[in-house]
Amino acid sequence: MRPRLTDVAEAAGVSMKTVSNVVNGSVHVREATRQRVLDAIDNLGYRPNIAARNLALGRSGVIAFAVPQLDRPYFASLAARMLDEAETFGWIVQFHQTGGRREAELALLTDRHPARLDGIIMSPLGLTPEDVQQRDPALPLVLLGETAGEQHLADHVGIDNRDAGRVATDHLLALGRRRVMALAPGPGLIDVRINGYRDALAAAGLPADEDIVLATGGLRGEDAERTLGRWLDSGNPAPDAVFAATDWLAMGAIRALVLRGLKVPEQVAVVGFDDIPYDLATLPTLTTVAPDRVAIARLALQALRDQQPDADPLRLQAPFTLVVRESTAGIS
Protein backbone atom coordinates (compact mmCIF):
# COMPACT_ATOMS: atom_id res chain seq x y z
CA MET A 1 0.00 0.00 0.00
CA ARG A 2 1.32 3.43 -0.93
CA PRO A 3 2.49 5.43 2.16
CA ARG A 4 0.29 8.39 3.07
CA LEU A 5 1.00 11.75 4.68
CA THR A 6 -0.42 10.41 7.95
CA ASP A 7 2.15 7.58 7.89
CA VAL A 8 4.99 10.10 7.55
CA ALA A 9 3.61 12.20 10.41
CA GLU A 10 3.37 9.15 12.68
CA ALA A 11 6.90 7.95 11.81
CA ALA A 12 8.41 11.39 12.37
CA GLY A 13 6.39 12.05 15.52
CA VAL A 14 5.01 15.34 14.20
CA SER A 15 1.68 16.73 13.09
CA MET A 16 0.22 16.44 9.59
CA LYS A 17 0.59 20.20 9.24
CA THR A 18 4.33 19.98 9.95
CA VAL A 19 4.76 17.27 7.31
CA SER A 20 2.78 19.39 4.86
CA ASN A 21 4.99 22.40 5.62
CA VAL A 22 8.13 20.37 4.96
CA VAL A 23 6.77 18.86 1.74
CA ASN A 24 5.77 22.32 0.52
CA GLY A 25 9.12 23.88 1.42
CA SER A 26 7.89 26.17 4.20
CA VAL A 27 10.60 28.18 6.00
CA HIS A 28 8.68 27.93 9.29
CA VAL A 29 10.10 24.56 10.26
CA ARG A 30 13.13 23.97 12.45
CA GLU A 31 15.98 22.30 10.60
CA ALA A 32 16.09 19.32 13.00
CA THR A 33 12.35 18.75 12.55
CA ARG A 34 12.63 19.18 8.79
CA GLN A 35 15.39 16.57 8.65
CA ARG A 36 13.35 14.13 10.77
CA VAL A 37 10.42 14.45 8.39
CA LEU A 38 12.68 14.02 5.34
CA ASP A 39 14.21 10.90 6.91
CA ALA A 40 10.73 9.48 7.47
CA ILE A 41 9.81 10.26 3.86
CA ASP A 42 12.92 8.43 2.64
CA ASN A 43 12.42 5.44 4.94
CA LEU A 44 8.75 5.00 3.98
CA GLY A 45 9.26 5.75 0.31
CA TYR A 46 6.53 8.40 0.43
CA ARG A 47 5.99 10.31 -2.81
CA PRO A 48 3.54 13.23 -2.82
CA ASN A 49 0.94 13.39 -5.56
CA ILE A 50 2.55 16.38 -7.23
CA ALA A 51 0.12 16.58 -10.13
CA ALA A 52 -2.87 16.77 -7.79
CA ARG A 53 -1.18 19.35 -5.57
CA ASN A 54 -0.26 21.57 -8.50
CA LEU A 55 -3.77 21.33 -9.89
CA ALA A 56 -5.21 22.40 -6.54
CA LEU A 57 -2.78 25.33 -6.35
CA GLY A 58 -3.37 26.40 -9.95
CA ARG A 59 0.25 25.74 -10.90
CA SER A 60 1.91 24.06 -13.86
CA GLY A 61 4.52 22.42 -11.68
CA VAL A 62 7.33 23.60 -14.00
CA ILE A 63 9.93 26.33 -13.43
CA ALA A 64 12.80 27.48 -15.64
CA PHE A 65 16.40 27.67 -14.45
CA ALA A 66 18.58 29.73 -16.81
CA VAL A 67 22.37 30.13 -16.64
CA PRO A 68 25.00 31.38 -19.10
CA GLN A 69 26.70 27.98 -19.52
CA LEU A 70 25.56 24.64 -18.15
CA ASP A 71 28.97 23.07 -18.82
CA ARG A 72 30.72 25.45 -16.41
CA PRO A 73 31.33 23.45 -13.22
CA TYR A 74 29.85 26.05 -10.86
CA PHE A 75 26.57 26.21 -12.78
CA ALA A 76 26.45 22.45 -13.29
CA SER A 77 26.84 21.91 -9.55
CA LEU A 78 24.25 24.59 -8.78
CA ALA A 79 21.85 22.98 -11.26
CA ALA A 80 22.18 19.66 -9.41
CA ARG A 81 21.35 21.36 -6.10
CA MET A 82 18.41 23.12 -7.74
CA LEU A 83 17.04 19.76 -8.92
CA ASP A 84 17.37 18.27 -5.44
CA GLU A 85 15.64 21.17 -3.71
CA ALA A 86 12.95 21.67 -6.37
CA GLU A 87 11.66 18.14 -5.78
CA THR A 88 10.82 19.16 -2.21
CA PHE A 89 8.82 22.10 -3.56
CA GLY A 90 6.97 19.90 -6.05
CA TRP A 91 8.53 21.53 -9.11
CA ILE A 92 10.05 20.11 -12.27
CA VAL A 93 13.01 22.15 -13.49
CA GLN A 94 13.36 23.14 -17.14
CA PHE A 95 16.97 24.12 -17.97
CA HIS A 96 18.00 26.93 -20.31
CA GLN A 97 21.48 27.93 -21.48
CA THR A 98 21.58 31.59 -22.48
CA GLY A 99 25.25 32.06 -23.34
CA GLY A 100 24.99 35.26 -21.32
CA ARG A 101 23.31 36.91 -24.34
CA ARG A 102 20.72 39.57 -23.59
CA GLU A 103 18.38 38.41 -26.35
CA ALA A 104 18.30 34.87 -24.97
CA GLU A 105 17.73 36.07 -21.42
CA LEU A 106 15.07 38.53 -22.55
CA ALA A 107 13.26 35.80 -24.51
CA LEU A 108 12.69 33.92 -21.26
CA LEU A 109 10.82 36.90 -19.85
CA THR A 110 8.36 36.90 -22.76
CA ASP A 111 5.62 34.40 -23.56
CA ARG A 112 7.85 32.29 -25.82
CA HIS A 113 7.66 29.11 -23.75
CA PRO A 114 6.65 25.61 -24.79
CA ALA A 115 4.51 25.43 -21.64
CA ARG A 116 3.27 27.74 -18.91
CA LEU A 117 5.85 28.31 -16.18
CA ASP A 118 5.38 28.87 -12.46
CA GLY A 119 8.43 31.11 -12.49
CA ILE A 120 12.02 31.66 -13.60
CA ILE A 121 15.31 31.53 -11.71
CA MET A 122 18.04 33.13 -13.78
CA SER A 123 21.71 34.02 -13.52
CA PRO A 124 21.86 36.87 -16.06
CA LEU A 125 24.79 38.62 -17.73
CA GLY A 126 23.16 40.80 -20.38
CA LEU A 127 19.73 41.53 -18.93
CA THR A 128 19.15 45.25 -18.25
CA PRO A 129 17.14 46.77 -15.39
CA GLU A 130 14.65 48.00 -18.01
CA ASP A 131 14.18 44.45 -19.31
CA VAL A 132 13.36 43.24 -15.82
CA GLN A 133 11.05 46.15 -15.06
CA GLN A 134 9.04 45.64 -18.26
CA ARG A 135 8.44 41.91 -17.78
CA ASP A 136 5.02 40.47 -17.05
CA PRO A 137 4.58 41.11 -13.29
CA ALA A 138 2.51 37.94 -13.02
CA LEU A 139 5.59 35.83 -13.87
CA PRO A 140 7.67 35.24 -10.71
CA LEU A 141 11.38 35.91 -11.27
CA VAL A 142 14.40 35.39 -9.03
CA LEU A 143 17.86 36.52 -10.13
CA LEU A 144 21.17 34.99 -9.05
CA GLY A 145 24.75 36.11 -9.37
CA GLU A 146 26.84 39.18 -8.92
CA THR A 147 25.79 41.04 -12.06
CA ALA A 148 22.15 41.09 -10.89
CA GLY A 149 22.49 43.70 -8.18
CA GLU A 150 20.38 46.36 -6.54
CA GLN A 151 19.46 47.97 -9.88
CA HIS A 152 17.29 45.04 -10.95
CA LEU A 153 13.72 45.20 -9.63
CA ALA A 154 13.42 41.51 -8.86
CA ASP A 155 14.19 39.20 -5.97
CA HIS A 156 17.88 38.39 -5.78
CA VAL A 157 19.80 35.58 -4.09
CA GLY A 158 23.57 35.51 -3.74
CA ILE A 159 26.43 35.64 -1.27
CA ASP A 160 28.26 38.66 0.08
CA ASN A 161 30.90 38.65 -2.66
CA ARG A 162 32.73 41.67 -1.27
CA ASP A 163 33.08 40.10 2.16
CA ALA A 164 34.12 36.81 0.55
CA GLY A 165 36.89 38.60 -1.39
CA ARG A 166 38.03 40.20 1.84
CA VAL A 167 38.07 36.86 3.71
CA ALA A 168 40.10 35.22 0.93
CA THR A 169 42.66 38.03 0.94
CA ASP A 170 42.79 38.14 4.76
CA HIS A 171 43.76 34.47 4.63
CA LEU A 172 46.70 35.25 2.35
CA LEU A 173 47.79 38.17 4.51
CA ALA A 174 47.59 35.99 7.64
CA LEU A 175 50.17 33.71 6.00
CA GLY A 176 52.57 36.66 5.92
CA ARG A 177 52.13 37.35 2.22
CA ARG A 178 52.39 41.03 1.36
CA ARG A 179 52.61 41.28 -2.43
CA VAL A 180 49.15 39.93 -3.20
CA MET A 181 48.06 39.97 -6.84
CA ALA A 182 44.41 39.92 -7.96
CA LEU A 183 43.13 38.32 -11.16
CA ALA A 184 39.67 39.06 -12.58
CA PRO A 185 38.07 39.01 -16.05
CA GLY A 186 37.88 42.79 -16.33
CA PRO A 187 35.95 45.89 -15.31
CA GLY A 188 32.36 45.29 -14.26
CA LEU A 189 32.41 41.50 -14.04
CA ILE A 190 33.15 40.18 -10.53
CA ASP A 191 34.35 43.66 -9.50
CA VAL A 192 32.79 43.28 -6.06
CA ARG A 193 35.11 40.41 -5.17
CA ILE A 194 38.12 42.53 -6.09
CA ASN A 195 36.75 45.38 -3.97
CA GLY A 196 36.82 42.94 -1.05
CA TYR A 197 40.47 42.26 -1.87
CA ARG A 198 41.13 46.02 -1.70
CA ASP A 199 39.26 46.22 1.63
CA ALA A 200 41.53 43.58 3.15
CA LEU A 201 44.69 45.36 2.00
CA ALA A 202 43.45 48.68 3.37
CA ALA A 203 42.54 47.12 6.73
CA ALA A 204 46.06 45.67 6.93
CA GLY A 205 47.58 49.09 6.20
CA LEU A 206 48.92 47.97 2.84
CA PRO A 207 48.62 50.15 -0.25
CA ALA A 208 46.55 48.65 -3.08
CA ASP A 209 48.95 48.37 -6.00
CA GLU A 210 46.66 48.53 -9.03
CA ASP A 211 49.58 47.44 -11.22
CA ILE A 212 49.11 43.93 -9.86
CA VAL A 213 45.33 43.87 -10.33
CA LEU A 214 45.34 42.12 -13.70
CA ALA A 215 42.41 41.88 -16.09
CA THR A 216 42.43 38.49 -17.83
CA GLY A 217 39.85 39.42 -20.45
CA GLY A 218 37.96 36.17 -19.90
CA LEU A 219 36.89 33.55 -17.38
CA ARG A 220 38.86 30.58 -18.72
CA GLY A 221 41.96 29.12 -17.13
CA GLU A 222 43.96 29.84 -20.28
CA ASP A 223 43.02 33.52 -19.99
CA ALA A 224 44.66 33.69 -16.58
CA GLU A 225 47.65 31.60 -17.68
CA ARG A 226 48.29 33.87 -20.66
CA THR A 227 47.81 37.10 -18.70
CA LEU A 228 49.98 36.16 -15.74
CA GLY A 229 52.55 34.47 -18.00
CA ARG A 230 53.02 37.59 -20.08
CA TRP A 231 53.27 39.71 -16.98
CA LEU A 232 55.99 37.48 -15.47
CA ASP A 233 57.84 37.17 -18.78
CA SER A 234 58.04 40.98 -18.96
CA GLY A 235 60.47 40.94 -16.04
CA ASN A 236 58.03 41.91 -13.30
CA PRO A 237 58.80 40.51 -9.85
CA ALA A 238 56.56 37.59 -8.95
CA PRO A 239 53.86 38.16 -6.33
CA ASP A 240 53.97 36.07 -3.19
CA ALA A 241 50.23 35.42 -3.38
CA VAL A 242 47.38 35.49 -5.90
CA PHE A 243 43.67 35.99 -5.27
CA ALA A 244 41.75 34.87 -8.36
CA ALA A 245 38.10 35.85 -8.77
CA THR A 246 37.20 32.33 -10.01
CA ASP A 247 38.67 28.86 -9.58
CA TRP A 248 39.32 28.54 -13.33
CA LEU A 249 41.45 31.70 -13.17
CA ALA A 250 43.25 30.34 -10.10
CA MET A 251 44.09 27.11 -11.94
CA GLY A 252 45.42 29.05 -14.91
CA ALA A 253 47.53 31.16 -12.58
CA ILE A 254 49.01 28.07 -10.95
CA ARG A 255 49.97 26.68 -14.36
CA ALA A 256 51.66 29.95 -15.35
CA LEU A 257 53.60 29.99 -12.08
CA VAL A 258 54.67 26.34 -12.18
CA LEU A 259 55.80 26.54 -15.83
CA ARG A 260 58.15 29.33 -14.77
CA GLY A 261 59.66 27.38 -11.91
CA LEU A 262 57.72 29.00 -9.09
CA LYS A 263 56.49 26.74 -6.30
CA VAL A 264 52.89 26.86 -5.04
CA PRO A 265 52.38 27.61 -2.19
CA GLU A 266 55.99 27.87 -0.98
CA GLN A 267 56.76 30.91 -3.12
CA VAL A 268 53.30 31.94 -4.27
CA ALA A 269 50.09 31.06 -2.39
CA VAL A 270 46.90 30.95 -4.48
CA VAL A 271 43.21 31.30 -3.54
CA GLY A 272 40.31 30.82 -5.96
CA PHE A 273 36.57 31.34 -5.77
CA ASP A 274 33.54 29.02 -6.37
CA ASP A 275 34.71 25.61 -5.03
CA ILE A 276 34.15 23.78 -8.30
CA PRO A 277 34.53 19.96 -8.32
CA TYR A 278 37.93 20.07 -10.06
CA ASP A 279 39.57 21.86 -7.11
CA LEU A 280 40.40 18.53 -5.49
CA ALA A 281 41.98 17.14 -8.67
CA THR A 282 44.63 19.84 -9.09
CA LEU A 283 48.17 19.63 -7.79
CA PRO A 284 48.22 21.30 -5.38
CA THR A 285 44.55 21.17 -4.42
CA LEU A 286 42.96 24.61 -4.46
CA THR A 287 42.07 26.82 -1.52
CA THR A 288 38.81 28.53 -2.43
CA VAL A 289 35.73 30.45 -1.35
CA ALA A 290 32.81 27.99 -1.29
CA PRO A 291 29.30 29.45 -1.68
CA ASP A 292 26.60 27.36 -0.02
CA ARG A 293 24.88 26.17 -3.20
CA VAL A 294 22.19 24.23 -1.32
CA ALA A 295 21.22 27.42 0.53
CA ILE A 296 21.26 29.42 -2.71
CA ALA A 297 18.93 26.93 -4.40
CA ARG A 298 16.61 26.72 -1.41
CA LEU A 299 16.39 30.49 -0.92
CA ALA A 300 15.74 31.04 -4.63
CA LEU A 301 12.95 28.47 -4.69
CA GLN A 302 11.37 29.85 -1.53
CA ALA A 303 11.47 33.38 -2.96
CA LEU A 304 9.91 32.14 -6.21
CA ARG A 305 7.13 30.34 -4.35
CA ASP A 306 6.34 33.24 -2.00
CA GLN A 307 6.72 36.11 -4.48
CA GLN A 308 3.91 38.69 -4.66
CA PRO A 309 3.61 40.96 -7.75
CA ASP A 310 3.48 44.26 -5.82
CA ALA A 311 6.01 43.44 -3.11
CA ASP A 312 9.40 45.14 -2.83
CA PRO A 313 12.26 42.99 -4.20
CA LEU A 314 13.98 40.73 -1.68
CA ARG A 315 17.77 40.73 -1.26
CA LEU A 316 18.66 37.35 0.21
CA GLN A 317 22.16 36.18 1.12
CA ALA A 318 23.41 32.62 1.42
CA PRO A 319 26.47 31.81 3.53
CA PHE A 320 29.95 31.00 2.25
CA THR A 321 33.06 29.42 3.73
CA LEU A 322 36.78 29.56 2.98
CA VAL A 323 38.01 26.03 2.28
CA VAL A 324 41.75 25.87 2.97
CA ARG A 325 43.67 23.35 0.86
CA GLU A 326 47.19 22.78 -0.42
CA SER A 327 47.55 25.89 -2.61
CA THR A 328 47.94 27.94 0.59
CA ALA A 329 48.51 25.33 3.32
CA GLY A 330 51.05 23.16 1.51
CA ILE A 331 51.16 19.42 1.02
CA SER A 332 51.51 17.61 4.35
Residue, then its C-alpha position, 0 to 999 in steps of 0.5 A: m500500500r502506498p504510504r500516506l501523509t499520515d504515515v509520515a507524520e506518525a513515523a516522524g512524531v510530528s503533526m500532519k501540518t508539519v509534514s505538509n509544511v516540509v513537503n511544501g518547502s515552508v521556512h517555518v520549520r526547524e531544521a532538526t524537525r525538517q530533517r526528521v520528516l525528510d528521513a521518514i519520507d525516505n524510509l517510507g518511500y513516500r511520494p507526494n501526488i505532485a500533479a494533484r497538488n499543483l492542480a489544486l494550487g493552480r500551478s503548472g509544476v514547472i519552473a525554468f532555471a537559466v544560466p549562461q553555460l551549463d557546462r561550467p562546473y559552478f553552474a552544473s553543480l548549482a543545477a544539481r542542487m536546484l534539482d534536489e531542492a525543487e523536488t521538495f517544492g513539487w517543481i520540475v526544473q526546465f533548464h536553459q542555457t543563455g550564453g549570457r546573451r541579452e536576447a536569450e535572457l530577454a526571450l525567457l521573460t516573454d511568452r515564448h515558452p513551450a509550456r506555462l511556467d510557475g516562475i524563472i530563476m536566472s543568472p543573467l549577464g546581459l539583462t538590463p534593469e529596463d528588461v526586468q522592469q518591463r516583464d510580465p509582473a505575473l511571472p515570478l522571477v528570481l535573479l542569481g549572481e553578482t551582475a544582478g544587483e540592486q538595480h534590478l527590480a526583482d528578488h535576488v539571491g547571492i552571497d556577500n561577494r565583497d566580504a568573501g573577497r576580503v576573507a580570501t585576501d585576509h587568509l593570504l595576509a595571515l600567512g605573511r604574504r604582502r605582495v598579493m596579486a588579484l586576477a579578474p576578467g575585467p571591469g564590471l564583471i566580478d568587481v565586487r570580489i576585487n573590492g573585497y580584496r582592496d578592503a583587506l589590503a586597506a585594513a592591513g595598512l597595505p597600499a593597493d597596487e593597481d599594477i598587480v590587479l590584472a584583467t584576464g579578459g575572460l573567465r577561462g583558465e587559459d586567460a589567466e595563464r596567458t595574462l599572468g605568464r606575459w606579466l611574469d615574462s616581462g620581467n616583473p617581480a613575482p607576487d607572493a600570493v594570488f587571489a583569483a576571482t574564479d577557480w578557473l582563473a586560479m588554476g590558470a595562474i598556478r599553471a603559469l607559475v609552475l611553468r616558470g619554476l615558481k612553487v605553489p604555495e611555498q613561493v606563491a600562495v593561491v586562492g580561488f573562488d567558487d569551489i568547483p569539483y575540479d579543485l580537489a583534482t589539481l596539484p596542489t589542491l585549491t584553496t577557495v571560497a565555497p558558496d553554499r549552493v544548497a542554501i542558494a537553491r533553497l532560498a531562490l525556490q522559496a522566494l519564487r514560491d512566495q513572491q507577490p507581484d506588488a512586493d518590494p524585491l527581496r535581497l537574500q544572502a546565502p552563507f559562504t566558507l573559505v576552504v583551505r587546501e594545499s595551494t595555501a597550506g602546503i602538502s603535508 
